[in-house]
Amino acid sequence: MNLKSIKKVSLAFFPALFLVISIVILSRLSIFSLKKITCQLDQYPCPLNYEPALVNFYLKNIFLLKKQQVVSTLTAFDADLAEVQVIKKLPNQLLITLKKRRPIAQLAPFINLDFTGLDSTASATISGEMTNQFFQLDKSGEIFMTNHQPTSLFPLVAVPETFNFELKSSPATRQISRLIQSLQEHYVSFNLLAWLNQSLAVVKTSLGSYAIINPSQSINPQIASLQFVLSGFKIGESLPKKIDLRFDKPVLTF
């Protein structure tokens, strides 16, 4: 290899070598050690209980700290986080924005959950004994929290006591989530949703009618039909006691 070839090879490797050397030098400069960490949770300053997790990033080099490392640390610290955004600002600032997972409903186990009203009569009742345990369900259909107190902030969903209450997503919980979101999107308010099995759910609407739904079928058309039926009655008119949406056309029972 002649001198000219050696120079060409050296010039080709010089940018990469310069970059490596620069990174090594910068990683040793204290000016790039993180000294200001700003954390927000749902647009408010993070509570003090997040400090043990945030202190892990203090004095870390801004170039060597990976964003995924920050995300992994915080989601391991708080499993209820739905979103973690990380921004690094030179020379020594870390901006962290967190969003909590928000429940869309609370599941409640009912002993002997039943619905009497699948016949042609006008009688309809959701029955069962509610237990004192509640499970919060998020938009994705995942059970992510348990508690022993009900809350009026989220819709109540009655499920059989044999329901799978593991803290995870399942076909049944995703069904329930889609059903609740469809009710909300179609502005159908309700007092109680009873999920009896994967092919039968009953919604007790705020107007008093019971809507019978097959969750294993396409949900949106059934809820759209429910909205159409309810909106067709004027104030003071008698509403149907039951609205069966499992067929091509709604079946109304007065």
N, C-alpha and C positions, 0 to 999 in steps of 0.2 A: 504494500500500500504506500503510495507516494505521499508527499507532504500536503499536496492540494486535497487529496481524498481525506486525509486526517482532519484538515481544517473544516471540510464540509460536514463530517460526522460530528465534530465538536460543536459546530454551530447549530446542528440539528438538535442536539441534546441540551444545549445551553438554556433555552426557556424553561424546560422541565426542571432542570437542576436549580435554576434561579428561583422557581416557584417553591420548591422543597425547602431551600435554604431560608426563603422569606417566611414561610410558615413556621419553621423551627424558631426563627428569631422572634416573630410576633408572639408565639406561644409562651415565650419566656419573659415578655414584657408585662409588668404588673399593671400598666395602664389599661390593658385589655382584660383584666380580671373583673368579673361581674360584681359591682358594688351597689347597684340600684335595681331592685326587682319590684316591679309594679304588677299587682295581681287584682283582677276584677272577676267577681262572680255574679252573673246575671245583672250586670251594669252597676254593681255596688262593690266596694272594697272587700276583698276576701276576708272572711272571719279569721280570728286568731288561731283557730284550731288547724288551719292550713300551714302554719309556720313550720312545723316539723318537716313537711314535704318541701317547702320552698327553700329552707336553709340548705338543702342539698346542692343548690345551684350557686350559692354565695361563694365568691372568689374563684369560681370556675372560669377558665379562659373562654372568652366569647367565641373564638374560632373553633375550639375543640369540642365545645358542648353542642351536641346534636339535638335538633328540635324533637326528634322521635324519642330521645332519652327523656326529655321534659314531659312529653305526652305520656309515656309509659309510667314514669314515676307518679304522676298525678292521678292517672286512672287506676293505678294500683292502690293509691292512698284513698281515693273516693270512687267507688264503683258506680255511683249515681251520676257521674259526669257524662253528659251527652256530647259535649264538644270542647276541645282544647285548642286554642289558637296561640301560637308562639311567634313573637317578633323580636329579633335581636337588633339593637341600635348601638352603633359604635359611639364611644369606645367601650362602654362598660354597663350597658343597660339592657334589661330583659323585661319585655312586656308580655304578660300572660292574661288571656281572656278566657274565662270558663263559663259554660252554660250547663245548668243542671238538667237532668232528665225530668220531664214533667209528666205526671200520671194523667191519663184521660178517663180513668175509671177505677173503682175499687171493687174487687171480687170478694164476695162473702159466701162461705160454705153454708148451705141450708140442709138440715137433716130432713129426709123424706120430701125433698123438693118435688112438687107436682103441679100440673096445670089441668084443671077440670074445665073443659070447654071445647073439646075437639069434636063434639057432636053438633047436631043441627039446632039445638036449643040456644036460647039467649044467655044462659048462665055461663059465667066464666070466673074463675078464681085461681090465683097463684097462691099455693099453700106450702108450708114447710116451717121448720124452726131454725131461725138464724142463730149461728154461733157467734162468739165474741172475738173472732179472728178475721182480719181483713188483709187483702193482698192488693198492692197497687200495680196497675197495668199501664205500660207506656204506649206511645203511638205505634211503635213497631210490633206490638203484640207480645212484649216480654214482661213477665212478672219480675219486678226488681226490688220490692220492699214489702215487709210485713209489719203490721201493727195490731193493736188490740182496741183501737178506738175508731169508730166511723167518722167520716167527715162529710159535711154537706157540700164541699167544694167540687166533688166529682160524682158522676152518676154511679148508682149502686147496681151491681150485676149479681144476681143470685145464681149460684152454680151448685150442683150436687156435692155432697161431702166426699164423694169418691173422685172428684176432679183432681188432676195432677197440679199440685201447687208448688212444684219446684221453681226456683228462681231462674227461669229461662223462658224461651219462646217455644211454643208448640203449635200444631195445626189448630187446636181449639182456641188458644189465646189469640192467635192471629185472626181467626174467624170473628171473635168477639170485638177485637180492635177495629176491623173493617166495618162491622155492623154499627158500632158507636160513631165512627167517623162519618159513615153515610147518613145516619140520623142527624148529626150536627150539620153536615153540608146541605141537607134538605130542610133544615130548620124545623125538625120534628122534635118537640120537647117531650120528655117522658119522665115518669116517676120511678120506674123499675124495669129492668131488663132481666128476664129469666132465661138462662141458657140451660136447656134440659139435656140436649145431646147435639151431635153435629148436624142433625137434620131437623131440629126443632128448637126454636127460640120464640119467646113471647114478650112483646113490649107493651107495658101498661102506659099509655100516653097520658100527658097532663090533662087532656080533655076527657079522659075516662074510658076511652075505647081500648080494647085489647087487640093488638096486631099480632097475627100468627105468621111466622117467617120460617123459611127453610134456609139456614145459613150455608148449606152445602151447594145451593144454587147461586146464581149471580145475585148479589145483594142489592146493588144500586137500583136495578129496575123494580124490585119489590118495594124499596123505600120510596122511590119516586111515585109509585102507584099509591102508597100510603099517604104521601103528601097531597096528591091529587084528590084522593077521596076526602080527606079531612078539610081541605080548603074549599070543597064544593058545598059545604053546609053553612048556612047563615047563622048568625047569633040568635039563639033561642030555639033553633030547630033541634029535633032529637037526633043524636048521633048514633051510629050503629054500636051495639055492645061489642061485637067482634068483627074484625076485618081479616079474613083469611087470604094471605098473599101468596100461597104456595101453588096457585094455579095460574093459567094464562090470564084470567081476569079475576080481580078481587071478588071474594064472596062475602057479602055483608049480611050480618044477622042482627036484627033489632029486638 
